[in-house]
Amino acid sequence: MTLSRRARRLLAIFFAFALVASACGGEGDGDSTASDSSSSDTGDSGGSDDVEATDTGADASADGSDLQTDEAEEGGDSSGPVSGGILRYGFESDPADLNPAASPFAPGADLMGAAIFDTITIWDENEQWVNNMSESFTPNDDFSSWDLTLHAGINFHDGTPLNADAVIRNLQEQQKSPLLGLFYGPLFNPETPFEKVDDLTVRINANGSNSLIPAYFASQLGMMASPAWFDAISADPSLQQMPIGAGPFKVESRTQDQVTSVVRNDDWWRTDQEIYLDGVDFFPMQQPSTRTDGLLTGDLDVVHVTDVQSIETFRNEDSIGRVERADEDFFLIFNAGKAPFDDLRVRQAATAAFPRAIYTDFIQQGIGVPSDSLFPPSSEWHDASITQTTDDPATAEALIAEYCAEVPASCTDGKVNIEYQNNGPDLVLDEIHGVISDGWAQYFNVTHQVIPQDEHINEVLFGLYDVATWRYHGFLDPGLEEFFFSCSTISAISLNFARNCSPERDALLEQQRVTDDPAERQVIWQEIQQDLNDSRQYLVISPTIWTTGANDNVNGLCDAQTINGDTIICGLRGVNHVHSTWLG
């Protein structure tokens, strides 16, 4: 069956779930993401003129060294936290709605979701999952079953208790979702995925042994919504814009693509933690320059960006505190599911012809960090021994000549015919295309296709592309991303975006899932990275430097802790937990 363009676009809405939506095709080495959101009026200030300068920055050096986190520089009013005020937060894109059991959550939705829903588990500053709304998460001997026990006394914003029944209802809703079920479904035992042990305990039965089950609950999977709200949206789907969670803030109003306003939840379960802000206004803004300008003029208090121009501005502006993290990768995906990139030689040639030196100078401008593997140099999973052969025209020429001699139907005038796709319109992505296509000009006839974000995601999922820009792989534990490398997820709609199958890699993915020994998993993931590198399914370009910038009236942005005293990671994929923040 051939799907119409309109039908495929509708399917994209269903299948562009959180992990895919974060890719968006693009914001890597300083390129601005073309999202569905628009610039908006940021309204009035929520903070006073007496400020405290805070630098929570971590500089990503151009030579590829690890991010270094500076100590906060204290200044201004040192009398302590001040209650009141509305924090104005500019972020990159707005979701279609705020239903964590059904809708695509990119970083902007994750940012709002952390405030509205909270999560069962959470990542700490040591990049380990820790309990959050869960009191404990206990496995059986082979990690095939986990008992999740909640803290007592947690209620949703509507007064409904967060108990075992509520957790099971949330997980069932996610399983029914045509998008989240596609990703999360394979994690759980298909016959008996969830069992109620007692009022606060749910038994999570994995689909085989899986030592990483609790880590998934630090993501969208662990964002819990009120069962009563699920019942309400069945009758009125528009209520998906007004979610009811159990987090520190509750939704007061929402105008999609303009502003989502949340207010303090005075009945938050964390009685140990005072919430200082009256509320937060979240403003989606398509262009990072708009966010940056809003911060500099004082119309915004906090923004997140990934473009080199904004990052350089923040580094040179003493009044702006910042935190930088090299999380997601920016790369090209080669579609190994169809000609011409179904031939390894073509993928090798495209990599060899990549003009790394020119790209580094012109696009990264001393800000971005070049990379050859899936994990940035700052990651514990990084393997410095893995390299890609780039800036090597002789190798590219020989491979293309050999391929075109054997497969002339894919070539014209001795060059391979390909389509290069990115989302847009986006000026920086156009610049990136120009640099890469110039490097490929002797070996490839490149047609440039620029399409809206939803179509771009859709065409990658359906395999309707040759080579595409992508931004992805930002999880702290790579095991959470195994489905994107597995043979089992290659189908009409493929989570293995490159459609590249390696039985040897599948065996390694199985091994890393059944052990919780860090040293053993490190070795396994080095082998997986080498297999991915040998397959050339990606041309890895650089980590994305997620940067949060804050004006000097913003305090405590990175001070959030769990009830157990664990400091929560700050700035992961542009997400901050604002319940510890105060204006003063």
VMD Tcl script that draws the C-alpha trace (Angstrom):
set ca {
  {0.00 0.00 0.00}
  {1.33 3.45 -0.91}
  {0.52 6.12 1.64}
  {-0.41 9.63 0.56}
  {1.74 12.52 1.78}
  {-1.12 13.64 4.05}
  {-1.50 10.13 5.52}
  {2.22 9.88 6.13}
  {2.23 13.27 7.87}
  {-0.60 12.13 10.13}
  {1.32 8.98 10.96}
  {4.30 11.13 11.86}
  {2.28 12.76 14.61}
  {1.67 9.35 16.12}
  {5.16 7.94 15.76}
  {7.36 10.96 16.51}
  {7.52 10.06 20.20}
  {9.80 11.57 22.81}
  {13.06 9.98 21.85}
  {12.55 10.49 18.15}
  {11.19 14.00 18.48}
  {14.32 15.08 20.27}
  {16.27 14.30 17.10}
  {14.45 16.91 14.96}
  {17.17 16.42 12.41}
  {19.34 19.07 13.61}
  {20.48 21.31 16.40}
  {24.05 20.04 16.63}
  {27.09 22.21 16.04}
  {25.28 25.45 16.61}
  {22.44 24.90 14.18}
  {19.05 26.21 15.18}
  {16.21 23.73 15.42}
  {13.29 24.37 13.12}
  {10.37 23.42 15.34}
  {6.64 23.85 15.15}
  {6.67 26.55 17.80}
  {6.78 30.29 17.33}
  {8.20 33.34 19.05}
  {6.01 34.87 21.71}
  {5.56 37.89 23.93}
  {7.35 37.14 27.19}
  {5.28 39.40 29.43}
  {6.32 41.10 32.66}
  {9.29 40.48 34.91}
  {8.91 38.21 37.92}
  {12.13 39.07 39.77}
  {13.58 42.03 41.66}
  {16.48 44.26 40.69}
  {18.66 43.06 43.59}
  {20.57 40.20 41.98}
  {22.94 37.38 42.76}
  {25.37 36.48 39.99}
  {25.49 32.72 39.53}
  {27.87 30.87 37.22}
  {26.93 27.22 37.04}
  {28.85 26.84 33.83}
  {30.75 23.95 32.34}
  {33.01 24.86 29.44}
  {33.32 22.50 26.47}
  {36.79 23.09 25.11}
  {37.43 23.05 21.40}
  {40.19 20.46 21.73}
  {37.72 17.78 22.78}
  {38.55 17.71 26.47}
  {35.92 16.92 29.08}
  {33.46 19.49 30.29}
  {34.72 21.21 33.43}
  {32.17 22.49 35.95}
  {33.02 25.74 37.77}
  {31.97 26.51 41.33}
  {29.17 29.04 41.68}
  {30.31 32.62 42.09}
  {28.29 34.15 44.89}
  {27.30 37.81 44.83}
  {24.46 40.25 45.39}
  {21.99 39.50 48.16}
  {23.42 36.69 50.33}
  {20.54 36.67 52.83}
  {19.11 33.44 51.43}
  {16.20 32.29 49.24}
  {13.34 34.69 48.55}
  {9.79 33.49 47.94}
  {7.64 34.81 45.11}
  {7.91 35.76 41.47}
  {7.27 34.15 38.10}
  {10.27 32.60 36.33}
  {10.20 33.25 32.56}
  {11.79 30.30 30.72}
  {12.50 30.26 26.96}
  {12.86 26.83 25.35}
  {13.24 25.41 21.87}
  {9.94 23.77 20.87}
  {6.44 23.05 22.12}
  {4.83 19.59 22.09}
  {1.48 18.93 20.45}
  {0.06 18.40 23.95}
  {1.24 17.44 27.43}
  {0.05 13.83 27.74}
  {3.07 11.80 28.93}
  {1.31 8.53 28.15}
  {0.66 9.32 24.51}
  {2.47 12.35 23.12}
  {5.91 13.20 21.70}
  {8.10 14.71 24.42}
  {11.22 16.48 23.14}
  {13.48 18.48 25.52}
  {10.94 21.30 25.89}
  {8.23 18.85 26.93}
  {10.67 17.08 29.25}
  {11.44 20.46 30.85}
  {7.77 21.19 31.52}
  {7.07 17.58 32.40}
  {9.67 17.59 35.16}
  {7.79 20.48 36.80}
  {4.27 19.11 36.26}
  {4.61 15.35 36.71}
  {7.84 14.53 38.55}
  {9.32 11.07 37.77}
  {9.48 7.72 39.55}
  {13.29 7.67 39.43}
  {15.71 10.43 38.48}
  {19.34 10.95 37.42}
  {21.71 12.30 40.05}
  {24.80 14.46 39.51}
  {26.94 11.29 39.35}
  {24.87 10.15 36.34}
  {23.28 7.28 38.25}
  {19.56 6.61 38.55}
  {18.23 7.10 42.08}
  {14.80 6.78 43.66}
  {12.53 9.82 43.50}
  {8.80 9.16 43.85}
  {9.81 5.55 44.37}
  {10.97 4.61 47.85}
  {12.70 1.53 46.48}
  {13.15 -0.37 43.19}
  {14.22 -3.95 43.97}
  {15.06 -6.71 41.45}
  {14.88 -10.46 41.72}
  {18.05 -12.50 41.22}
  {18.16 -12.33 37.40}
  {16.66 -8.83 36.90}
  {13.60 -10.25 35.15}
  {11.27 -8.76 37.78}
  {11.42 -5.52 39.77}
  {9.32 -4.40 42.74}
  {8.62 -0.66 42.59}
  {7.49 0.72 45.96}
  {6.23 4.30 46.11}
  {6.64 6.84 48.88}
  {3.45 7.07 50.93}
  {1.31 10.20 50.83}
  {1.84 11.30 47.21}
  {-1.26 12.82 45.61}
  {-1.94 14.19 42.16}
  {-2.98 17.82 41.77}
  {-6.65 16.73 41.83}
  {-6.24 14.86 45.12}
  {-6.19 11.39 43.55}
  {-3.55 9.22 45.29}
  {-0.45 8.04 43.46}
  {-0.58 4.38 44.36}
  {0.02 1.02 42.69}
  {-3.25 1.22 40.74}
  {-2.31 4.66 39.40}
  {1.13 3.48 38.28}
  {-0.37 0.47 36.52}
  {-2.97 2.68 34.83}
  {-0.22 5.00 33.54}
  {1.84 2.10 32.21}
  {-1.21 0.56 30.56}
  {-2.04 3.86 28.87}
  {1.53 4.04 27.55}
  {1.31 0.46 26.30}
  {-1.88 1.32 24.37}
  {-0.30 4.33 22.75}
  {0.67 3.69 19.11}
  {3.84 5.70 19.66}
  {5.04 4.98 23.21}
  {3.95 1.36 22.98}
  {6.27 0.98 20.00}
  {9.23 1.98 22.15}
  {8.38 0.87 25.69}
  {6.31 -2.20 24.83}
  {9.27 -4.52 24.17}
  {10.65 -3.82 27.67}
  {7.90 -5.72 29.46}
  {6.68 -9.30 29.68}
  {3.93 -9.51 27.04}
  {1.68 -11.78 29.15}
  {1.97 -10.27 32.65}
  {3.83 -6.95 32.43}
  {2.58 -5.38 35.69}
  {1.21 -6.81 38.95}
  {-0.14 -5.11 42.04}
  {1.70 -6.42 45.13}
  {0.11 -4.05 47.65}
  {-1.30 -0.53 47.68}
  {2.11 1.08 47.13}
  {4.02 -1.67 45.30}
  {3.96 -2.70 41.65}
  {5.86 -5.68 40.27}
  {7.37 -4.81 36.88}
  {7.99 -7.98 34.87}
  {10.61 -7.46 32.18}
  {10.75 -9.16 28.82}
  {13.72 -11.27 29.89}
  {16.51 -10.09 32.15}
  {16.99 -6.33 32.19}
  {19.20 -4.57 34.73}
  {18.17 -1.13 33.42}
  {14.41 -1.14 34.12}
  {14.56 1.55 36.88}
  {16.58 3.89 34.64}
  {13.73 4.00 32.11}
  {11.51 5.45 34.85}
  {13.73 8.54 35.01}
  {12.39 9.46 31.57}
  {8.92 10.04 30.15}
  {7.98 6.49 31.17}
  {8.20 7.58 34.81}
  {6.05 10.73 34.46}
  {2.82 9.87 36.24}
  {-0.55 11.50 35.48}
  {-3.84 11.28 37.37}
  {-6.07 8.31 36.41}
  {-9.06 10.63 36.76}
  {-7.49 12.86 34.13}
  {-7.11 9.88 31.77}
  {-10.84 9.23 32.20}
  {-11.61 12.89 31.49}
  {-9.55 13.13 28.30}
  {-11.33 10.05 26.93}
  {-14.44 12.23 26.82}
  {-12.66 15.50 25.98}
  {-9.27 15.11 24.22}
  {-8.65 18.86 24.48}
  {-7.89 18.31 28.18}
  {-4.56 16.78 27.10}
  {-3.37 20.40 27.08}
  {-4.17 20.70 30.81}
  {-2.48 17.71 32.45}
  {-2.82 16.72 36.09}
  {0.41 15.40 37.55}
  {1.99 15.04 40.98}
  {4.87 17.47 40.51}
  {5.87 20.72 42.25}
  {3.88 22.86 39.80}
  {0.43 22.54 38.27}
  {-0.84 23.91 34.98}
  {-2.79 27.15 35.27}
  {-3.14 27.94 31.56}
  {-1.70 26.90 28.23}
  {-1.78 28.44 24.77}
  {0.09 26.08 22.49}
  {3.13 27.56 20.76}
  {2.85 30.72 22.88}
  {3.06 30.11 26.64}
  {2.37 27.47 29.27}
  {1.89 28.90 32.76}
  {2.31 26.72 35.84}
  {1.80 27.70 39.48}
  {3.22 26.36 42.71}
  {1.64 23.15 44.04}
  {1.26 23.88 47.75}
  {0.32 20.22 48.36}
  {3.44 18.76 46.75}
  {4.46 15.50 48.40}
  {7.98 16.84 49.09}
  {7.24 18.47 52.43}
  {11.01 18.69 53.00}
  {11.43 21.08 50.04}
  {10.00 24.59 49.96}
  {9.01 25.82 46.51}
  {10.03 29.46 46.31}
  {8.56 30.51 42.97}
  {4.91 31.48 42.58}
  {5.08 29.93 39.14}
  {6.87 29.52 35.82}
  {5.92 30.78 32.36}
  {7.39 28.53 29.66}
  {7.81 30.27 26.29}
  {8.53 28.15 23.17}
  {10.72 30.06 20.68}
  {11.80 28.56 17.41}
  {15.02 30.45 16.82}
  {17.78 30.34 19.46}
  {18.69 33.94 18.64}
  {15.22 34.99 19.82}
  {15.74 33.21 23.13}
  {19.20 34.72 23.53}
  {17.95 38.23 22.76}
  {15.13 37.75 25.28}
  {17.65 36.81 27.96}
  {19.96 39.73 27.19}
  {17.12 42.28 27.25}
  {15.71 40.87 30.50}
  {12.44 39.72 28.91}
  {13.40 36.14 29.88}
  {15.11 34.82 33.01}
  {16.37 31.45 31.72}
  {16.80 29.88 28.29}
  {18.34 26.77 26.78}
  {20.24 26.82 23.46}
  {22.69 24.73 21.43}
  {23.86 27.18 18.75}
  {27.48 28.37 18.84}
  {26.55 32.04 18.53}
  {24.45 31.97 21.70}
  {26.99 29.85 23.57}
  {29.77 32.28 22.70}
  {27.58 35.21 23.77}
  {26.85 33.58 27.13}
  {30.53 32.82 27.72}
  {31.46 36.45 27.11}
  {28.68 38.00 29.20}
  {29.60 38.20 32.89}
  {26.02 38.80 34.00}
  {24.82 35.47 32.59}
  {25.27 32.26 34.57}
  {25.34 29.11 32.51}
  {25.67 25.35 32.58}
  {26.92 23.46 29.55}
  {26.58 19.75 28.88}
  {27.70 17.76 25.84}
  {24.83 15.27 25.67}
  {23.24 14.30 22.37}
  {25.17 13.54 19.20}
  {24.82 15.44 15.95}
  {25.38 13.12 12.98}
  {24.33 11.95 9.55}
  {22.31 8.73 9.20}
  {22.88 6.60 6.11}
  {19.87 4.52 5.08}
  {21.33 1.03 4.75}
  {17.90 -0.29 3.82}
  {18.03 0.83 0.18}
  {20.39 1.84 -2.61}
  {22.85 3.41 -2.73}
  {23.70 3.34 0.99}
  {22.81 -0.33 1.28}
  {26.37 -0.80 -0.02}
  {29.03 -0.41 2.67}
  {31.44 1.12 0.14}
  {29.14 4.09 -0.42}
  {28.82 4.71 3.32}
  {32.60 4.44 3.66}
  {33.12 6.85 0.76}
  {30.74 9.45 2.20}
  {32.61 9.28 5.50}
  {36.03 9.51 3.84}
  {34.90 12.53 1.81}
  {33.50 14.38 4.83}
  {35.47 17.69 5.07}
  {36.13 17.53 8.81}
  {38.76 20.30 8.91}
  {36.62 22.80 7.00}
  {33.53 21.85 8.99}
  {35.35 22.34 12.28}
  {36.57 25.81 11.29}
  {33.49 27.12 9.54}
  {30.60 25.54 11.45}
  {31.95 24.77 14.92}
  {33.97 28.00 15.17}
  {36.03 26.82 18.11}
  {32.91 26.03 20.18}
  {31.91 22.55 19.06}
  {33.93 19.46 19.90}
  {34.63 17.05 17.00}
  {33.74 13.44 17.71}
  {34.09 10.06 16.04}
  {31.89 7.87 18.24}
  {28.43 7.91 19.78}
  {29.55 9.13 23.18}
  {31.21 12.54 23.66}
  {34.72 12.77 25.13}
  {33.16 13.81 28.46}
  {31.20 10.54 28.72}
  {32.38 7.54 30.73}
  {31.31 5.42 27.74}
  {33.58 7.27 25.30}
  {36.13 5.10 23.49}
  {39.00 7.20 22.14}
  {40.30 4.28 20.06}
  {37.33 4.52 17.68}
  {38.02 6.77 14.70}
  {36.32 7.61 11.43}
  {38.34 8.10 8.25}
  {37.54 11.63 7.05}
  {39.30 14.23 4.84}
  {40.49 11.33 2.65}
  {39.55 12.05 -0.99}
  {41.74 9.28 -2.42}
  {39.84 6.60 -0.50}
  {36.49 8.12 -1.44}
  {37.45 8.29 -5.13}
  {38.52 4.65 -5.29}
  {35.40 3.38 -3.52}
  {33.02 5.41 -5.70}
  {34.77 4.34 -8.91}
  {34.46 0.68 -7.89}
  {30.81 1.05 -6.89}
  {29.72 2.92 -10.03}
  {31.43 0.34 -12.22}
  {29.33 -2.37 -10.57}
  {26.06 -0.45 -10.00}
  {25.82 2.08 -12.85}
  {22.07 2.54 -12.32}
  {22.81 4.44 -9.09}
  {25.34 6.76 -10.72}
  {25.51 9.59 -13.23}
  {28.79 10.75 -14.76}
  {30.77 8.56 -12.37}
  {29.11 10.01 -9.26}
  {26.56 8.38 -6.94}
  {23.11 9.99 -6.96}
  {21.85 10.76 -3.44}
  {19.30 12.88 -1.62}
  {20.46 14.81 1.46}
  {17.63 15.65 3.84}
  {17.25 17.97 6.82}
  {14.38 19.74 8.53}
  {13.81 23.42 8.03}
  {13.81 26.08 6.84}
  {16.95 26.72 8.88}
  {19.85 28.92 7.82}
  {22.53 27.11 9.81}
  {21.41 23.68 8.61}
  {21.65 25.12 5.11}
  {25.25 26.15 5.88}
  {26.01 22.67 7.15}
  {24.60 21.17 3.98}
  {26.71 23.54 1.90}
  {29.95 22.52 3.61}
  {29.21 18.79 3.41}
  {27.92 18.80 -0.17}
  {30.97 20.79 -1.31}
  {33.15 18.09 0.22}
  {31.13 15.41 -1.52}
  {30.87 17.19 -4.87}
  {33.49 15.08 -6.68}
  {31.85 11.81 -5.68}
  {28.12 12.42 -5.24}
  {25.35 14.16 -7.14}
  {23.56 15.67 -4.14}
  {19.92 16.74 -4.17}
  {19.04 18.81 -1.10}
  {15.61 18.25 0.43}
  {14.37 20.57 3.21}
  {11.07 19.56 4.79}
  {9.14 20.39 8.00}
  {10.13 18.64 11.20}
  {7.22 16.19 11.34}
  {7.76 15.07 7.73}
  {11.49 14.73 8.29}
  {11.00 12.46 11.31}
  {8.35 10.52 9.45}
  {10.50 9.89 6.38}
  {13.38 8.63 8.51}
  {11.03 6.29 10.41}
  {9.62 4.93 7.15}
  {13.04 4.73 5.47}
  {12.09 7.28 2.80}
  {15.49 8.98 2.71}
  {19.10 8.43 1.63}
  {21.09 10.47 4.14}
  {19.64 12.71 6.85}
  {20.91 15.02 9.58}
  {19.93 13.90 13.07}
  {20.41 14.79 16.74}
  {20.06 11.96 19.19}
  {21.64 9.51 21.69}
  {21.63 11.73 24.75}
  {20.92 9.11 27.42}
  {23.33 8.75 30.31}
  {23.27 4.96 29.99}
  {23.56 3.66 26.42}
  {21.57 0.56 27.30}
  {18.44 2.70 27.24}
  {18.95 3.12 23.49}
  {19.52 -0.46 22.44}
  {16.36 -0.60 20.31}
  {17.89 1.93 17.91}
  {20.70 -0.48 17.04}
  {18.80 -3.78 17.06}
  {17.82 -5.96 14.10}
  {14.47 -6.65 15.82}
  {13.28 -3.05 15.41}
  {13.75 -2.90 11.64}
  {10.30 -2.97 10.04}
  {8.02 -0.78 7.94}
  {8.30 1.77 10.73}
  {11.83 1.34 12.03}
  {13.32 2.39 15.36}
  {16.65 1.30 13.93}
  {16.75 4.47 11.85}
  {19.67 3.35 9.69}
  {18.01 -0.05 9.05}
  {21.40 -1.63 9.57}
  {21.27 -5.18 10.98}
  {24.15 -6.88 12.76}
  {23.46 -10.23 14.50}
  {26.81 -9.88 16.27}
  {25.70 -6.50 17.64}
  {22.38 -8.00 18.76}
  {24.24 -10.62 20.79}
  {26.25 -7.87 22.49}
  {23.08 -5.89 23.23}
  {21.65 -8.95 24.94}
  {24.81 -9.34 27.04}
  {24.78 -5.75 28.30}
  {21.15 -6.04 29.32}
  {21.57 -8.99 31.68}
  {24.47 -7.69 33.77}
  {24.77 -4.76 36.15}
  {28.56 -4.99 36.43}
  {29.87 -1.57 35.26}
  {33.25 -2.87 34.07}
  {31.64 -5.67 32.08}
  {29.12 -3.34 30.49}
  {31.92 -0.90 29.61}
  {33.74 -3.60 27.63}
  {30.55 -4.71 25.91}
  {29.69 -1.17 24.84}
  {33.18 -0.66 23.44}
  {32.52 -3.66 21.21}
  {29.09 -2.34 20.23}
  {30.59 1.03 19.34}
  {33.22 -0.66 17.21}
  {30.54 -2.68 15.42}
  {28.54 0.49 14.73}
  {31.67 2.23 13.50}
  {32.59 -0.66 11.21}
  {29.07 -0.67 9.75}
  {29.29 3.08 8.98}
  {25.58 3.50 9.61}
  {26.34 6.95 11.04}
  {28.78 9.69 10.26}
  {29.25 11.09 13.77}
  {30.07 14.81 13.69}
  {30.04 16.17 17.24}
  {28.21 16.25 20.56}
  {25.43 18.77 20.97}
  {26.40 21.30 23.66}
  {23.19 21.94 25.56}
  {23.64 25.28 27.30}
  {21.35 26.83 29.90}
  {21.80 30.57 30.32}
  {20.34 32.47 33.28}
  {20.26 36.14 34.23}
  {21.76 37.13 37.56}
  {18.39 37.37 39.29}
  {18.10 33.56 39.04}
  {19.38 31.49 41.96}
  {19.37 27.79 42.88}
  {18.71 26.51 39.37}
  {21.08 23.56 39.90}
  {20.39 23.02 43.61}
  {17.51 20.54 43.30}
  {17.81 17.42 45.44}
  {15.79 14.26 45.94}
  {14.10 13.46 49.25}
  {17.08 11.18 49.95}
  {19.54 14.06 49.58}
  {20.85 13.17 46.12}
  {21.66 16.22 43.99}
  {19.69 16.01 40.74}
  {21.63 16.36 37.51}
  {21.43 19.86 36.04}
  {21.02 20.80 32.37}
  {20.67 17.28 30.96}
  {19.46 17.80 27.37}
  {18.52 21.35 28.37}
  {16.27 20.23 31.24}
  {16.41 21.79 34.71}
  {14.33 21.03 37.80}
  {13.03 24.42 38.83}
  {11.51 23.56 42.22}
  {14.74 24.75 43.91}
  {14.95 28.01 41.95}
  {14.31 31.47 43.42}
  {14.42 35.02 42.11}
  {16.25 37.75 44.00}
}
mol new
graphics top color blue
foreach p $ca { graphics top sphere $p radius 0.5 }
foreach p [lrange $ca 0 end-1] q [lrange $ca 1 end] { graphics top cylinder $p $q radius 0.2 }
display resetview
